[in-house]
């Protein structure tokens, strides 16, 4: 059994504990290896010798965490952009965005001729395959942020500014004929699709990582998700009108939980 000074020598000189005395400097060993060589009954305080690096990058499957504020989601994104955006690259968003927007650019440029429409569709498809996975990961990182309206405004305010600037440059350099019409239609599509994707991700659909499901399972949820998304705006208007009609009325804790779940 190792006690007193012997325990200290075991921690500081692993080579001595392994029965070696060749005079070479001892190499550091993990705590598990020290415990295997030491007596199981020895009073080794592992809690005092093991420290955790609290600044390590998070597991991308744990990055969402539980319910958080919008500011906390922003700080986590700024501190760990690689884990949040790269390791959780959303292939579902990349695939669906490339398909839908490719059709959109084809439709807005068909009046310029079939070759021009196909060229615009191809450029948009490639651009969205390369970039929309990151935009989807960005949206997914806010799916548990509260309040929901502030998370939605944050996404709508940031994503169109950045992605459509790049989109404009791609099609301007590529010579897309109906450039302004195409970008305008794409901006409108982004406003709706960002809100819908965030709403769907709050329901557990279009999510990648540990909490994600197959794309087929996501599609089976779509009828309910579309219905709840269409009904979301009228509910918000009715709730706002009710608050205006009952100023100063105290809100119970149960009502606060109900409102938070609806958001």
N, C-alpha and C positions, 0 to 999 in steps of 0.2 A: 504494500500500500504506500501511496505517495502522500506525504503530509508536509506542511510547513514549507521550509526552504526547498524540499525536493519537488514540490508541485511547481514552484517558480522555475526551477531548472528544466522541468519537463516542457513548460511553455516556451522558454527562451532557447532551449537547446534540444530540438527534436532529434538530432543525430545521436545524442547520448541515450535517449530513451529507446532508440532502435538498436542499441547495443554496439554502436560504432564509435570509435575514438581515433579516427585517422588524421585528426588535426585540421581537416578541411572545414571551411566555414559552413555552418548549418544553413540549409535551405528552408524557407518557410513552407509549412504544410497546412492543409486545411484542418479545421477543428475536428472534423469527423475522424481524420487519421490519428490525431492525438488521443481522442477518446477510445479508439480501438486498441491502442497500445497501452493505455493506462488501466488501472484497476477500476472496475465498474463501480466499486463502493467508494472511490476516492472523492473527496469533496472538491471537485473541480467546478468552479462557477462559470459555466459557459456563457451565461447572460452578460457577465462583465467583460468577457473577452471578445465577443462577437459584436460588431457594429454594422449597421446597414447604411448603404449609400442612398440617402433620400433623394438625391438629385439624378438618379439613374433614369434613362428614358423609360416610359411606361410601356407595358405590354399593349400592343394595339387593340387587343380584344378587351382590355380593361380600361382603355382611354376614355370611354364614354362615362364610366362610373355610374352613380345614381343621379337623381335629379340635382341640377346645379343651376346657378344663376348664369345669365348671359356673360357677365364679366369674367366669371370663373372659366367658362368655355373659351373665351377669347384668350385668357392668360395661358390656359393649357395648350392651345393651338400655337401661341407664340413661343412657348418654352419647348415644345416637342413637335415641331412641324414634320419631321421625318416620320415619326411613329404615327402621327395622325393622318397625314396626307399620302405618304408613300407606302408604308406598310399596310395601310387600309385603303389602297387604291380600289375604287368601287367599279368593278367590271360591269355590273348591271347598269349603272348610270351611263358608262361609256357606250355600251351596246345600244341601249334604247335611245339615247340622245343622238347617236350617229344615224340610226335608222330614221327617226322622226324628222330630224333637221335636214337630212339628206333629201327626203321627200319635199320638205318645205322649200328648199332652195331650187329643187327641180321645178316645182310649181310656179315659183315667182320668176323664173327665167325661161320658161317654155315659150313665151311670146317672142324671145330673141332667137328662137330656133332650137331644134332638138340637140345639135352638138353643143351649143352653149349651155343648155339646161343640164345635159349629162356632165359637162365639165364642172359646172358650179356644184352639182350634187356630189361629184367625186371629191372635189377639194374640201367641201364641208364635212363629208363622211370621214376623210382622213384626219382632218383637224379635230373633230369631236372624238374619234377613237383615241387620239393621243392625249387630249386634255380633259375630257368630261369625267374621266375616272377620278381626277383630283378634285374637280368641282363637286362630284358626288360624295367624296370623302369629307370635303369641307362641310357640306350640308349635313352629313351623318353626325359630325362632331357636335352639331347644335340640336340634335333631335331630342335631347333630354333637358335642354336649357329652358328655364322659366324666367319671366313670363313668356308665353308662346308668341304674343304679338311682337314683343321686342326682338325675339330670335328671328321672326319672319322679316321684320324691317332690317335687321342687320344683314341677313342673307341677300335680300333684294337690293340693298344699297351697295353691297360690295361686289357680288358676283357679276352683275351686268357690266359694271364699269371696267373690270379687268378683262373678262373673257371676250366681250364684244369689241374691245380695242384691238386685241389680237386677231379676232375674226375679221374685222375690217381690213387690217393689214394683209392678211392672207388672201382675201378676195380682191383687194385693190391691186396687189402685185400680180395676182393670177388673171386679172382682166375680166372679172365677172361683169356682164353687161348691166344687169339690173341691180347695181350694188346697193343704192340707198333703200330701195324697196325691200331687198332681201334682208339687209341688216335690221331695218325697222320691224319686219315681220319676226325676225329672230329675237329681237329685244322683247317684243310682246309675248312671244312663246316662252322666253326665259322667266318673265314675271309670273306667269301661270304655273309653269313646270316646277319652278323652285318652291313655290308654296305647296304644290301637290306632292312633290317628293318629300318635303319636310313632314307633311301630314301623313304620308304613307309610312315613312320611317318611324314616326311616333307610334304607328300601329304595328310595327315589327316587319314591314315589307320593304323590299328594295335595300335591305341591309346586308352588308358583308361582314365576315368575321365570325366570332364564336356565336353571336346571337342571330346570325343570318340563316336563312332557309334557302331551299332551291328556288330557282326562278319560276318553276311551275307552281310551287306552293304560293309564291307571291301573286301570281296571276289569278289563282283561285280566290284570293282575298280581294281582288280588284273591284268586283261589283259593290261590296260593302264599303270599301274605301272611297270609291268614286261618289257613292251616295252621301257618305258622311262629309266628304269634302264640299260637295255642292250645297249641303245643308248648313255648313259651318258659318258662312257669311250671314245668312238670315238670322241665325242664332245670336251672333254677335250684335247685330242691329237691334234685335228684340231685347237683349240683355242691357244694352246701352240705354234704350228708351225706358226700360223699367227703372234703371238707376236714376234717370232724370225725373221720373214721376214720383220717386220716393226719396227725396234728399234728406240726409241726416238720420235715416233709419239705421239702427245698429245691425251689424251682420254677425250671425252666430258662427261658431267654429265649424259646425257641420256645413253651413253654406259656403264658407271659405274653402273647405276641402272639395265640395262639389264644383265650385267655380274653377279651382286649380286643375281638377281632373278634366273638365270640359276644355280648358285651354290647351 
